């Protein structure tokens, strides 16, 4: 359902034949895109005021997830060009959020990893946003929460490579 100023706007309904014919996929794509964007924007609003860009936060989270890695690998994971990642990492390094170490087998490379300060910041950020979302989910009935739980793997499959 699309919304303008938090009021529902009627949208084209998807047909019962969506799964076999693809009919209705375009209206669903529009509705889903808008809902996901609004949820992402609202979750960003729950972030503590930190002077890190979304790109820097994303790089930190990816680095925390994949562990110590090269800047080139992190650039590939984040789908940015290596020179861009170099600038992102320089800013994070200046703030003490990453540590650089020599690569164990390639003297031309370095490994970057998140620092304990970065881990604490990321954990607090996640906890704050998840608490807000949990509070919102608690207002739904059990069937609505079950439906959302069931859709998570589907959404994950849409973004997997």
C-alpha distance (Angstrom), angle and dihedral (degrees) to the residues before:
residue distance angle dihedral
X1 . . .
X2 3.80 . .
X3 3.78 121.3 .
X4 3.78 135.5 -156.7
X5 3.78 115.1 -167.9
X6 3.81 88.0 -11.6
X7 3.81 92.3 -56.9
X8 3.83 119.6 119.9
X9 3.78 117.1 -109.6
X10 3.78 117.3 -158.0
X11 3.78 112.1 -111.4
X12 3.75 135.0 -174.8
X13 3.78 110.5 -78.7
X14 3.77 119.4 -128.2
X15 3.76 115.1 -115.9
X16 3.77 126.1 -116.4
X17 3.79 87.8 -113.8
X18 3.82 94.2 63.2
X19 3.77 94.9 113.8
X20 3.79 96.4 51.9
X21 3.79 104.8 32.7
X22 3.77 105.6 23.5
X23 3.81 90.6 -124.4
X24 3.76 111.6 150.5
X25 3.79 93.4 22.5
X26 3.81 93.3 117.2
X27 3.82 96.2 54.4
X28 3.81 89.4 43.8
X29 3.82 89.9 50.0
X30 3.80 90.6 54.2
X31 3.80 94.4 46.3
X32 3.80 92.6 46.0
X33 3.81 93.3 46.3
X34 3.79 91.9 53.1
X35 3.82 94.2 45.2
X36 3.81 92.9 48.3
X37 3.81 91.9 46.4
X38 3.80 91.5 50.5
X39 3.79 92.2 47.9
X40 3.82 91.0 48.2
X41 3.81 91.0 48.5
X42 3.81 91.3 49.1
X43 3.81 91.6 48.7
X44 3.82 90.0 49.8
X45 3.80 87.4 53.4
X46 3.81 88.1 60.1
X47 3.82 91.4 60.1
X48 3.76 117.5 110.4
X49 3.77 112.4 -111.4
X50 3.78 102.4 -90.6
X51 3.75 123.1 159.0
X52 3.79 93.3 -126.2
X53 3.76 121.8 113.7
X54 3.79 121.1 -124.0
X55 3.81 86.8 -109.6
X56 3.79 91.1 55.9
X57 3.81 92.0 46.4
X58 3.79 90.9 48.6
X59 3.80 91.9 49.6
X60 3.81 90.8 49.5
X61 3.79 92.2 49.8
X62 3.81 91.7 47.8
X63 3.78 90.9 47.7
X64 3.79 91.0 49.5
X65 3.80 89.4 50.9
X66 3.81 98.9 46.2
X67 3.80 97.2 35.6
X68 3.79 126.2 -139.8
X69 3.78 109.6 -5.7
X70 3.75 142.9 150.6
X71 3.80 121.0 -82.9
X72 3.83 88.5 -118.1
X73 3.79 92.9 55.8
X74 3.80 91.0 46.5
X75 3.81 89.5 50.7
X76 3.80 89.5 53.5
X77 3.81 91.9 47.9
X78 3.80 90.8 49.6
X79 3.82 92.5 41.8
X80 3.78 95.3 -125.2
X81 3.77 131.5 122.9
X82 3.81 116.7 -92.7
X83 3.84 93.8 -115.0
X84 3.81 89.2 54.6
X85 3.80 90.9 50.0
X86 3.81 89.4 49.1
X87 3.82 89.2 58.2
X88 3.81 92.1 45.5
X89 3.80 91.5 50.4
X90 3.81 91.9 47.1
X91 3.81 89.7 57.3
X92 3.79 92.0 47.1
X93 3.79 91.0 47.5
X94 3.82 90.9 51.0
X95 3.82 88.3 56.0
X96 3.81 93.3 47.9
X97 3.79 93.1 -115.1
X98 3.81 96.9 122.7
X99 3.78 134.3 38.6
X100 3.78 125.4 -149.9
X101 3.80 122.8 -145.6
X102 3.78 133.9 174.8
X103 3.79 115.7 -89.8
X104 3.82 108.0 -107.9
X105 3.81 95.8 -134.3
X106 3.82 106.8 18.7
X107 3.78 115.9 55.9
X108 3.81 91.1 -166.2
X109 3.80 92.5 62.9
X110 3.77 137.2 64.3
X111 3.77 131.1 -153.0
X112 3.77 121.0 -133.7
X113 3.79 124.8 -156.0
X114 3.79 136.6 172.7
X115 3.78 117.9 -98.8
X116 3.78 125.5 -129.9
X117 3.83 88.7 -103.0
X118 3.80 89.4 56.6
X119 3.81 91.8 48.6
X120 3.81 91.0 52.0
X121 3.81 91.7 48.0
X122 3.83 93.3 47.3
X123 3.81 92.6 46.9
X124 3.81 92.5 50.1
X125 3.80 90.4 47.2
X126 3.82 92.4 51.2
X127 3.78 93.0 45.4
X128 3.81 92.2 51.4
X129 3.80 93.8 49.0
X130 3.80 94.0 42.6
X131 3.81 90.9 49.6
X132 3.80 89.7 54.3
X133 3.81 91.4 47.8
X134 3.82 92.7 45.6
X135 3.79 88.9 52.3
X136 3.80 90.3 52.6
X137 3.82 92.4 45.1
X138 3.80 89.8 51.9
X139 3.82 88.4 64.7
X140 3.81 90.1 62.2
X141 3.77 123.8 84.8
X142 3.82 121.6 -111.2
X143 3.82 93.5 -98.6
X144 3.80 92.0 52.8
X145 3.81 91.7 49.0
X146 3.82 89.8 47.7
X147 3.81 90.5 51.0
X148 3.82 90.6 51.5
X149 3.81 90.8 47.0
X150 3.81 89.0 52.5
X151 3.80 93.0 50.4
X152 3.83 96.2 52.6
X153 3.86 94.5 81.9
X154 3.80 89.6 46.9
X155 3.80 92.0 53.0
X156 3.80 90.2 46.6
X157 3.82 90.1 52.6
X158 3.81 90.1 54.1
X159 3.80 91.6 60.4
X160 3.79 99.9 37.4
X161 3.76 118.7 104.5
